[in-house]
């Protein structure tokens, strides 16, 4: 047995890119994330549900027009670390975005949009495979 933390799947759904989709996932500590496809773009949002629905940050995942295999169903997974401080967005077993609630940080593959003044405490937003490994292990 290794001491490496594991990611726990909290939500798993099949969806079609370019179809109106809204998938939310709230952890037991009220950290919450939402994936939305509004038929033009896909976004992943960090949400605080403690008092009311409060949008903390948003990350661009894709433009529908640029997804070459959008005609095929996709499998979306939202995974949380055991301590419920990080949420990972996986589409077709590829990590597209991570929110780190403890450090108030959001990362996605295209680093768009830039950090906001409201919540984000880190400047770099580019998600790499190496960063996925680092975030999943600490």
N, C-alpha and C positions, 0 to 999 in steps of 0.2 A: 504494500500500500504506500502510495506516495503522499506527500504533504501538499501536493498541488491542489488548489481549490478547483471546484468543478462549476461549470455553467449548468443552470437548471432551466429547462424549457418551460415557460409559463404559458405560452400561447403558440399554437401552430394551426395555420389555415392555408387553404388553397385559394388563390385569387387570380384574376386575369388583369394583367397590366393594361391600363387604359379604360378600365371599368371603375365606376364610382365605388371606392372601398374605404372603410373606416374601421380600424382594428385598434382597440385600446387594451392596455394591460397595466394593472395596478398591483404593486407589491404590498405586502402586509404593513409596511412602514409608510404607506401613502405616496411613495415615489411612484410616478406613473409615466408611461410613454404611450404615444399614439402614432400609428402609421396611417397615412392618408394618401390615396390616389384620387385626384379630383378629375380624372380623365385627360389631363394635360401633363401633370407632374406627380411625382411621388415624393413625399416628405415624411420625416420622422421627427416627432416633437417630444420634448421633455415637459412634463406637467407636474405641478404641485397640487394635490387634492386636499391638503390639510384644512383650509378654510373654505375655499371654493375652487372651481376649476381655474387654475392660474398657469398660463403658458409661460414657460421659462426660456425655452430655446427651440429652434427648429433647424433641421439639416436637410438639404436637398439630396435626394437619392437618385432620381432620374427624370428626364424628359421623356414622355411616352413616345414621341416621334423618333427618338434615338434608340429605342430598345428593339433590337433586330428580331428577337424571338417572342415578341409580345403576343403573337397568336397562340402560343402554348401556355397552359396553366402553369402558374408559379407557386412554390411552397414558401410561405413566410413563417419564420420562427422569431419569437421574442424570447430571449434568454436573459436570466439574471444571475449575477454572482451569488454565492451562498449568503453573503452579508447584505444583499439587496441594495448595494450602492451603485452597481453598474448594470446597465441594460444594453444588450447587443441585438442588433437587427440583422437577421440572416435571411437572404432570399436565394433559394435554390442552393443552399449550403455554402453561400459566400457571404462573408460579413461585410455589410455596407456601411454600418454606422454603430457608434457606441456613445452612450451618455454615462458620464461619471458624476453622479450626484454628490458624492463626498467632496470632490475637488471642483465642482461646478464647471464641468468641461464637456464639450460635445465634439465628436470627430466623425467625418465622413470621407469617402474616397475622393471627392472633388473639392473638399475644404470650403464649400459654399453653403450658406453665406458666411461672411466673416463674423468674428466674435461680436456679440452684442454687449452693450454697457449694463444691461439689466441683470444678467446672471453669470455669463461666461467669465471665468477668471484666468483662462489660458489664452495665449495668442495663436499658437499653431493648431490648426483644425484638420490637418491632412491625416487620414487614417491609412496606415500601411499594415501589411501582414505582421511586421515586427511589433508594431504598436498594439495590434489585436492580442498577440501573445503576451505582451507585457501587462496589458490591462486585465487580461483573463487570469493572470497568475499572481496579482497582488491587490 
